[in-house]
Amino acid sequence: MLSRFPRLKMLLPLLLVFFATLVVLRAGFYFWFLDDALDQSTDVLLKAFWIGVRFDLRVAVLMLLPLALISWLPRWLSLRGPFGYSLAITYMAIAVATVTLFYIADFAHYAYLDERLNASVLRFAEDGMDSVQMVWESYPVIWLLLLLFTVTAFFTWLVRSHVDRFRAIHVDANWLLHLGVGVVVVPLFVFAVMGKVGTTIPLRWSDAFFSGNPQVSAIGLNPVVFFFDTLQNQTREYDEERLAQNYQVVAEYLGVDKPDATTFSFSRHIEARDMVTRPPNVVFIHLESLGANRSSLFGNPLNATPNIDRAAREGLLFSNFMVPSSGTARTIFGLITGIPDVTWGGSTATRNPLIANQYTLVNAFSGYDKLYFVGGSAGWANVKGLLESSIDGLELWEEGDFDAPNVDVWGISDWSLFKAAHARLQSLPQDKPFVAFIQLAGNHRPFTIPDEDSGFEVEAVADAVVQEHGFLAADQYNAVRLMDYNIGYYFNELVANSHHRDNTIFVMYGDHNDRSLASSHMGYSEKLYLDKHHVPLIIHAPGLLKEPGVIDRPASLVDVLPTALGLAGLPYENRTMGRDLLNTNSPSYALTFGGDRTNRPTIGLLGEKYWMGMYYDGEDAALHPLDNPSLENRLGGDDAPEFAEYESLLSGMYEASRYMMHHNRKDAQ
């Protein structure tokens, strides 16, 4: 049968051999490094191995893809022509040698550092001769080179033999049979490359981090894929000299227990507070793309958010709350880790597997059930890797775990997500508190209004009307209204009838603002182009807060978890950039990171009187008064005595954030 399909007869055996070889190497890696050291259940090991096997299949398929394409080229360019034949054999020899070299380096790297091969290995090139000497003295280089040449020669011979058989066959199936084979092969090819079915999110490194155990993750990683994943997500290292110069200012601001400018300690221990009779539940609600300018709380006359506004009036509203950097994944990283995501370029910290294992104050909710609900795939931006690597005992709900259907690319509707999350929280034992995260996504393009029985009605309004007050168009306005409607449904219909309504702290925060038109109701944040950072933070706890109020002091995303722990009365060690906003008497500040994040980012510091902006390297620093905000209204060191204080704290906070991203692992002491 295969003789009628010479390409398939050539490629299929090669694919099986390459794939089987990679699987054997995976098994060999486990038995060589981890068999005796890893105490995990069979289910966990099999899950990790199955993830890794799918990565292996992807590598094997992509290795052979150019050979398959060359076989379809016309005439002398094809495998049957001299040029195509030479090109194919040369390519396959290089590909085999490259992959073999990756695996040799991977085994050596793990033996040396207990880490799968990743882009950080390139740092050894900075000390080229020393690194070469270290490799020569540490490893049997001659034998490894011999192994490289032997493996390359064998597989090149194997490929050549199959290609020669293909060239000898001049009978080919007709187009109809090829079409039939294509119907089978194309879906299998898509699965091999994607590694998953039923989702648009491919298999990613974060899937291998499901257990939080780095050794289990190592079983699921492929060195070739992992190297290029980490190569794309390298972050710039901190400036050690600049951090040392400004460390003391940052340490004083954070209240570090034992400041040390040589070890860069940021640890401080917070004692328990006798504020509650029993540990309260805490629910964090992630308000997708809700900027401050969308709400009447900040003067918008359209009244798109009546339910959110009411929760704020009944609780605490932080009117000058900032997210450090615009973007959902950046906000999730900042919330969970307490570190501003100051990653350069279009990437995010969540996409960097080398910093997925982070210290998080979520684990300070000791004795709590921990749950995270997202209506779409948690693999988006590799958020899943951060969550499962950092949070102990996390119960993660994502796309595929719900009974409700997906309504768009972002998964199920917010209405369905609230129902599913509430049902799960209601089913938990009442004698044990919980901390839960509910990540909404409906207020995001394509601004889908789901066809469901929620009772929401779209408001017919002209684009020109909403554009006068910052909205881009009516669809964006109605998406904000829908999110607010679902918030009202959650509080008024679900929470109001729950057993946890009077003992739960609800923390609602905008994750960032999206594109807006100019408005007349916003103040400094719009005039200083901070509107993407300026979002609402609301703490709603009817049974726990003594009295509502508006807190005008600057606040940052990184302060959210310490503040929630303070309200819960729990003790904790804080190694993050955040502070408890309700138990801090000293002035507060909020870091911003934006501008041209690819080439020359702008960093900023919001205080009670000024916002300071400057380039990441300290150039072009200026204070901008908040009572007369304008980028043209610039104050220098001779104009304001606060200039030096702002400049030192801003430089220190930026460098401390860069330092912490790489030096604040969960398992670090």
C-alpha positions in Angstrom: 0.0 0.0 0.0 2.7 2.5 1.0 4.5 1.8 -2.3 1.8 3.9 -4.0 2.8 6.8 -1.7 6.6 7.0 -1.9 6.8 10.2 0.2 4.9 8.6 3.0 7.0 5.5 2.7 10.1 7.6 3.0 9.0 9.9 5.8 7.0 7.7 8.1 9.8 5.3 9.1 12.2 8.2 9.6 9.6 10.0 11.8 9.1 6.8 13.9 12.9 6.4 14.3 13.5 10.0 15.3 10.5 10.1 17.6 11.5 6.8 19.3 15.0 8.1 19.8 13.9 11.2 21.5 11.5 9.2 23.8 14.3 6.8 24.7 16.5 9.9 25.6 13.7 11.2 27.8 13.5 7.9 29.6 17.3 7.8 29.9 17.2 11.3 31.3 14.8 10.2 34.0 16.6 7.0 35.0 20.0 8.7 34.9 19.2 11.8 37.0 15.8 11.4 38.8 14.8 7.8 39.4 16.3 7.6 42.9 15.8 11.3 43.9 12.2 11.8 42.9 9.4 10.8 45.2 6.2 11.3 43.2 3.2 9.3 42.4 3.0 7.3 39.2 0.2 9.5 37.9 2.3 12.6 38.3 5.3 11.0 36.5 3.2 9.7 33.7 1.5 13.1 33.2 5.0 14.8 33.0 6.2 12.1 30.7 3.2 12.4 28.4 3.8 16.2 28.1 7.4 15.6 27.3 6.6 12.9 24.7 4.4 15.4 22.8 7.2 17.9 22.8 9.4 15.1 21.3 6.9 14.5 18.6 6.8 18.2 17.7 10.6 18.2 17.4 10.7 15.1 15.3 8.0 16.3 12.9 9.6 19.8 12.5 13.0 18.2 11.8 11.5 16.3 8.9 9.2 19.0 7.6 11.8 20.6 5.3 12.6 17.1 3.8 8.9 16.7 3.1 8.6 20.1 1.4 11.7 19.5 -0.7 10.1 16.2 -1.9 7.3 18.2 -3.4 9.4 20.7 -5.3 9.4 20.5 -9.1 12.0 18.8 -11.3 15.6 19.4 -10.5 14.7 21.2 -7.2 13.1 18.1 -5.9 14.7 15.1 -4.2 14.9 13.4 -7.6 17.1 16.3 -8.9 20.8 16.8 -7.9 20.3 20.1 -6.2 17.3 19.1 -4.1 19.0 15.8 -3.2 22.2 17.5 -2.0 20.2 20.2 -0.2 18.0 17.6 1.7 20.9 15.4 2.8 23.0 18.5 3.9 20.0 19.9 5.8 19.3 16.6 7.6 22.9 16.1 8.5 23.0 19.6 10.1 19.6 19.1 11.8 20.7 15.8 13.3 24.0 17.2 14.5 22.3 20.3 16.0 19.7 18.2 17.9 22.3 15.8 19.1 24.5 18.7 20.3 21.5 20.1 22.2 21.0 16.7 24.0 24.6 16.4 24.9 24.7 19.9 26.2 21.4 19.3 28.0 22.7 16.2 29.9 25.9 18.1 30.8 24.0 21.2 31.9 21.6 19.2 34.1 24.5 17.3 35.7 26.2 20.6 36.4 23.3 22.9 37.5 20.2 20.7 38.0 18.4 22.5 35.2 17.4 21.6 31.7 19.3 23.4 28.9 18.1 26.9 28.5 19.2 30.3 27.1 21.0 31.3 30.3 23.8 29.0 29.0 24.7 31.8 26.6 26.0 33.8 29.6 29.1 31.5 29.6 30.1 33.1 26.3 30.8 36.3 28.2 33.8 34.5 29.7 34.7 32.5 26.6 38.1 31.1 27.3 37.3 30.4 31.0 34.1 28.6 30.0 35.9 26.5 27.3 38.6 25.5 29.8 35.9 24.6 32.4 34.1 22.4 29.8 37.4 20.8 28.7 38.4 20.0 32.3 34.9 18.9 33.4 33.6 16.7 30.6 35.1 14.0 28.3 35.0 16.3 25.3 36.8 14.0 22.9 34.4 11.2 23.6 31.4 13.5 23.3 32.6 14.8 20.0 33.1 11.2 18.8 29.5 10.5 19.9 28.3 13.6 18.0 30.0 12.5 14.8 28.8 8.9 15.2 25.2 9.8 15.7 25.2 12.3 12.9 26.8 9.9 10.5 24.4 7.1 11.4 21.2 9.2 11.0 22.5 10.8 7.9 23.1 7.4 6.4 19.6 6.4 7.5 18.1 9.4 5.8 20.1 8.9 2.7 19.0 5.3 2.3 15.3 6.2 2.6 15.7 9.1 0.2 17.5 6.9 -2.3 14.6 4.4 -2.2 12.2 7.3 -2.8 14.3 8.4 -5.8 14.1 4.9 -7.2 10.3 4.8 -7.2 8.7 6.6 -10.1 5.1 5.5 -9.6 2.9 7.9 -7.6 -0.7 7.8 -6.6 -3.2 10.0 -8.3 -4.4 13.3 -6.9 -7.6 11.8 -5.4 -5.7 9.3 -3.3 -3.3 12.0 -2.2 -6.2 14.1 -1.2 -7.6 11.2 0.9 -4.2 10.7 2.6 -4.0 14.4 3.2 -7.3 14.4 5.1 -5.7 12.0 7.6 -2.1 13.4 7.6 -2.9 17.1 8.0 -4.9 16.7 11.3 -2.2 14.4 12.7 0.5 17.0 11.7 -1.5 19.8 13.4 -1.7 17.7 16.6 2.0 16.9 16.4 2.9 20.6 16.2 0.2 21.9 18.6 0.4 19.0 21.1 -3.2 19.5 22.0 -6.7 19.1 20.6 -9.8 21.3 21.1 -7.9 24.5 21.8 -6.0 27.2 20.0 -3.3 27.3 22.7 -0.5 25.0 21.8 1.4 22.8 24.3 3.8 25.1 26.1 6.6 24.9 28.7 4.1 26.0 31.3 2.2 22.7 30.9 5.3 20.9 32.2 5.3 23.1 35.4 1.9 21.7 36.5 3.2 20.3 39.8 5.4 23.1 41.1 8.2 20.5 41.5 11.2 21.5 39.3 12.3 17.8 38.9 8.9 16.8 37.7 9.0 19.8 35.3 12.4 18.6 34.0 10.8 15.3 32.9 8.2 17.2 30.8 10.6 19.6 29.1 12.4 19.1 25.7 15.8 20.8 25.6 15.4 22.1 22.0 12.0 23.6 22.6 12.9 24.9 26.1 16.1 26.6 24.9 14.3 28.6 22.2 11.4 29.4 24.6 13.9 30.9 27.1 15.8 32.6 24.3 12.7 34.5 23.4 12.1 35.5 27.0 15.4 36.7 28.4 15.1 39.7 30.6 17.7 42.3 31.1 19.7 41.8 34.3 19.6 44.4 37.1 22.3 47.1 37.5 24.0 45.9 40.7 25.9 49.2 41.2 22.7 51.3 40.8 20.7 49.0 43.1 23.4 49.2 45.8 23.5 53.0 45.6 19.7 53.2 46.2 19.1 50.1 48.2 18.9 51.9 51.6 16.2 54.2 50.4 14.1 51.2 49.1 14.8 49.2 52.3 13.6 52.1 54.5 10.5 52.5 52.3 9.6 48.8 52.5 10.5 48.5 56.2 13.1 45.8 55.8 13.9 44.1 59.1 17.7 43.8 58.6 18.8 45.9 55.6 21.9 44.6 53.9 23.2 46.2 50.8 25.5 43.3 50.0 22.9 40.5 50.1 20.0 42.8 49.0 17.6 41.5 51.7 14.0 42.7 51.4 12.5 40.5 54.1 10.3 41.8 56.8 8.1 39.8 59.2 4.5 40.9 59.9 2.8 39.8 63.1 -0.7 38.5 63.2 -3.4 41.0 64.1 -6.4 40.2 66.3 -8.8 41.8 64.0 -11.2 39.0 63.2 -13.0 36.3 65.2 -12.4 33.7 62.5 -10.2 33.7 59.4 -12.1 35.4 56.6 -12.3 34.1 53.1 -10.8 36.3 50.4 -11.9 36.6 46.8 -9.9 38.6 44.2 -11.9 39.7 41.2 -9.8 40.6 38.1 -11.7 43.3 36.1 -10.5 43.0 32.6 -9.4 46.3 31.0 -11.4 48.4 33.4 -9.7 51.8 33.6 -10.5 54.5 36.1 -11.9 56.7 33.4 -14.7 54.2 32.6 -16.4 54.6 36.0 -18.6 57.3 37.4 -16.5 57.0 40.6 -13.9 59.0 38.7 -16.4 61.4 37.1 -17.6 59.6 34.0 -21.2 60.7 33.4 -22.3 57.7 31.4 -22.9 55.5 34.5 -21.7 52.3 32.9 -20.7 50.7 36.2 -23.4 51.2 38.8 -22.8 47.9 40.6 -19.1 48.4 40.8 -19.7 51.9 42.0 -22.0 50.7 44.7 -19.5 48.2 46.0 -17.0 51.0 46.2 -19.3 53.3 48.1 -20.0 50.5 50.6 -16.4 49.5 50.9 -13.0 51.1 50.4 -12.0 52.8 47.1 -8.4 53.5 46.4 -8.7 56.4 44.0 -5.0 56.6 43.0 -4.3 53.0 42.4 -1.8 52.1 39.6 -0.8 48.9 37.9 2.9 49.1 37.2 2.7 48.0 33.5 -0.2 47.7 31.1 -1.2 44.1 30.1 -3.2 41.3 31.6 -0.3 38.8 32.0 1.9 41.6 33.5 -0.8 42.3 36.0 -1.2 38.7 37.0 2.5 38.4 37.5 2.6 41.6 39.6 -0.4 40.5 41.7 0.9 37.0 42.4 4.5 37.8 43.0 4.3 41.3 44.4 7.0 42.4 41.8 6.3 44.9 39.0 6.7 43.2 35.7 9.4 45.4 34.2 10.2 43.0 31.3 11.4 44.7 28.2 9.9 44.2 24.8 6.6 42.6 23.8 7.1 39.6 26.1 6.0 39.3 29.7 7.6 37.8 32.9 5.0 35.0 32.8 6.5 33.8 29.5 9.9 33.3 31.0 10.2 29.8 32.3 13.4 30.6 34.2 11.4 32.8 36.6 8.2 30.8 36.9 9.0 29.6 40.4 8.3 32.7 42.5 7.8 33.5 46.1 4.2 34.6 46.6 2.2 35.9 49.5 -0.7 33.7 48.4 1.0 30.9 50.3 0.8 33.0 53.4 -2.9 32.1 53.5 -1.9 29.1 55.6 -4.7 26.6 56.1 -6.7 28.0 53.3 -8.1 26.3 50.2 -6.6 28.1 47.2 -8.5 28.3 43.9 -8.0 30.2 40.6 -10.8 30.5 38.0 -10.3 31.6 34.4 -12.8 31.1 31.7 -10.2 30.5 28.9 -6.9 28.7 28.8 -4.5 29.3 31.6 -1.8 28.4 29.1 -2.2 31.9 27.5 1.0 33.8 28.1 2.1 30.8 30.1 0.3 32.1 33.2 -0.4 28.5 34.2 3.3 27.9 34.7 3.6 30.8 37.1 0.4 29.9 39.1 1.2 26.2 39.5 4.9 26.6 40.2 4.4 29.4 42.8 1.2 28.6 44.6 1.1 25.6 46.9 -1.9 23.3 46.5 -3.6 25.4 43.9 -6.9 24.2 42.4 -6.9 25.7 38.9 -10.1 25.9 36.8 -9.7 26.7 33.1 -11.0 26.1 29.7 -12.3 22.5 29.5 -13.2 22.3 33.2 -16.6 24.0 32.9 -19.9 22.8 31.7 -20.7 26.1 30.0 -19.7 26.5 26.3 -17.0 28.9 25.1 -18.5 32.2 23.7 -15.3 33.5 22.0 -11.5 33.1 22.1 -11.4 34.0 25.8 -13.5 31.0 26.8 -16.8 30.9 28.7 -18.7 34.1 29.6 -18.1 36.0 32.8 -21.7 35.2 33.9 -21.0 31.5 33.5 -17.6 31.9 35.2 -19.2 33.5 38.2 -21.8 30.8 38.5 -19.2 28.0 38.2 -16.8 29.7 40.7 -19.6 30.3 43.2 -20.8 26.8 43.0 -17.3 25.4 43.7 -16.8 27.9 46.6 -20.2 27.0 48.1 -19.2 23.3 48.0 -16.1 23.8 50.1 -16.1 22.8 53.8 -17.5 25.7 55.8 -15.0 25.2 58.6 -12.1 26.0 56.4 -11.4 29.4 54.8 -10.6 29.8 51.1 -8.7 32.3 49.0 -10.0 32.5 45.4 -9.1 34.4 42.2 -11.8 35.0 39.6 -10.3 36.3 36.3 -12.9 38.0 34.1 -12.3 38.4 30.4 -15.5 39.7 28.7 -14.4 43.4 28.6 -11.9 42.6 25.8 -12.0 42.6 22.1 -14.0 41.2 20.3 -16.4 42.6 23.1 -18.7 39.6 22.7 -22.3 39.9 24.1 -23.1 36.2 24.8 -26.5 34.8 23.8 -27.4 33.5 27.2 -30.2 33.8 29.7 -28.5 36.4 32.0 -31.0 39.1 31.5 -28.5 41.7 30.2 -29.8 44.1 27.6 -27.5 46.0 25.2 -28.0 49.8 25.3 -28.6 51.3 21.9 -26.3 54.3 22.0 -24.5 56.2 19.2 -20.7 55.9 19.0 -20.4 59.7 19.1 -22.1 59.9 22.5 -19.8 57.5 24.3 -16.7 58.8 22.5 -17.2 62.1 24.3 -16.4 60.4 27.5 -13.4 58.2 26.6 -15.0 55.1 25.1 -13.9 54.1 21.6 -17.3 52.9 20.5 -20.7 51.6 21.7 -19.5 48.0 21.7 -16.7 48.8 24.2 -19.2 50.8 26.3 -21.7 47.8 26.4 -18.9 45.4 27.2 -18.1 47.5 30.3 -21.8 47.5 31.2 -22.0 43.7 30.8 -19.0 43.2 33.1 -20.7 45.5 35.7 -24.0 43.7 35.2 -22.3 40.4 35.9 -20.6 41.9 39.1 -24.1 42.9 40.2 -25.4 39.4 39.5 -22.5 37.8 41.5 -23.0 40.0 44.6 -26.8 40.4 44.5 -27.9 36.9 43.5 -25.1 34.6 44.3 -23.1 36.0 47.2 -26.1 37.4 48.9 -27.5 33.9 49.3 -24.3 32.2 50.2 -23.0 30.9 53.5 -19.8 33.0 53.2 -21.4 36.4 52.5 -20.6 37.9 55.9 -17.1 36.6 56.3 -15.5 37.3 52.9 -13.2 40.1 51.7 -13.8 40.9 48.1 -10.9 42.6 46.3 -11.7 44.0 42.9 -9.0 45.6 40.7 -8.8 46.7 37.1 -5.9 44.8 35.4 -5.1 47.7 33.1 -6.9 50.2 30.9 -7.2 49.8 27.2 -7.2 52.4 24.5 -9.3 55.4 25.3 -10.3 58.7 23.6 -9.7 62.0 25.3 -12.2 62.9 28.0 -12.9 65.9 30.2 -13.5 64.1 33.5 -10.1 62.7 34.2 -7.3 64.6 35.8 -3.6 64.0 36.1 -3.6 60.4 34.8 -4.8 61.4 31.4 -2.7 64.5 31.1 0.4 62.6 32.1 -0.5 59.6 29.9 -0.9 57.3 32.9 -4.4 56.4 31.9 -3.4 52.8 31.0 -2.0 52.4 34.6 -4.8 54.2 36.5 -7.5 51.6 37.5 -9.9 51.2 40.4 -9.1 49.1 43.5 -12.1 48.3 45.6 -12.2 46.3 48.8 -15.8 45.2 49.6 -16.3 43.4 52.9 -19.8 44.2 54.3 -19.4 42.0 57.3 -15.8 42.9 58.2 -15.0 46.6 57.3 -15.9 49.0 60.0 -16.8 51.9 57.7 -16.5 52.7 54.0 -14.3 55.4 52.7 -12.1 56.7 49.9 -8.3 56.4 50.3 -6.5 58.9 48.1 -2.9 58.0 48.9 -1.0 56.4 45.9 -1.4 52.6 45.8 0.1 49.9 43.6 -0.8 46.5 42.4 2.0 45.0 44.4 0.3 46.3 47.6 -2.8 44.2 47.1 -1.8 40.9 48.7 -0.1 42.5 51.8 -3.2 44.6 52.3 -5.5 41.6 52.0 -3.4 39.6 54.5 -3.5 42.6 56.9 -7.3 42.6 56.7 -7.4 38.9 57.3 -5.2 39.4 60.4 -2.6 36.8 59.2 1.1 36.7 60.0 3.5 36.6 57.0 7.0 37.2 55.8 7.0 39.8 53.1 9.8 39.5 50.5 8.0 41.5 47.8 7.8 45.1 46.7 4.3 45.6 48.3 3.1 47.1 51.6 -0.1 46.9 53.6 -1.9 50.0 52.6 -4.1 50.0 55.6 -1.3 49.6 58.2 1.4 51.9 56.9 1.8 55.5 58.1 4.7 56.6 55.8 4.1 58.1 52.4 3.1 55.7 49.6 4.3 55.6 46.0 3.5 53.6 42.9 6.0 52.6 40.2 5.0 52.7 36.5 6.8 51.1 33.6 5.9 52.0 30.0 6.8 54.1 27.0 9.0 52.4 24.5 9.3 49.1 26.4 11.3 47.5 23.5 14.2 50.0 23.1 14.1 52.7 25.9 11.4 52.3 28.5 10.1 55.1 30.7 9.8 54.5 34.4 7.8 56.6 36.7 6.9 57.1 40.4 3.6 58.5 41.5 3.6 60.2 44.9 1.1 62.4 46.7 2.2 65.7 45.1 4.2 64.7 42.0 4.8 62.1 39.3 8.4 61.7 38.3 9.2 60.3 34.9 12.5 59.4 33.4 14.2 56.9 31.1 15.2 53.6 32.6 18.8 54.7 32.8 18.0 57.8 34.8 18.2 60.3 31.9 15.8 63.1 31.4 14.3 62.9 34.9 11.6 65.5 35.8 8.9 66.0 38.4 5.4 66.8 37.2 3.0 68.5 39.8 -0.3 66.7 40.1 -2.2 69.9 40.8 -1.1 71.3 37.4 -0.4 68.1 35.4 1.4 68.4 32.0 4.4 66.7 30.5 5.5 70.2 29.6 5.3 71.3 33.3 8.7 69.9 34.4 10.5 70.5 37.6 14.2 69.7 38.1 16.4 69.4 41.1 16.7 73.2 41.5 12.9 73.6 41.4 11.7 71.1 44.0 13.4 69.8 47.1 11.7 66.4 46.7 13.5 65.8 43.4 16.4 63.8 44.8 14.2 61.7 47.0 11.9 60.7 44.1 14.9 60.1 41.8 16.6 57.8 44.3 13.5 55.9 45.2 12.4 55.5 41.6 15.8 54.2 40.5 16.0 51.8 43.5 12.5 50.5 43.0 13.1 49.8 39.3 16.4 48.0 40.0 15.0 46.1 43.0 12.1 44.9 40.8 14.6 43.6 38.1 16.6 42.0 40.9 13.6 40.3 42.5 12.3 38.8 39.3 15.4 36.5 39.2 16.2 36.3 42.9 13.0 35.7 44.8 12.3 32.0 44.2 9.7 30.3 46.4 12.3 27.8 47.7 14.9 30.5 48.5 15.7 31.1 52.1 
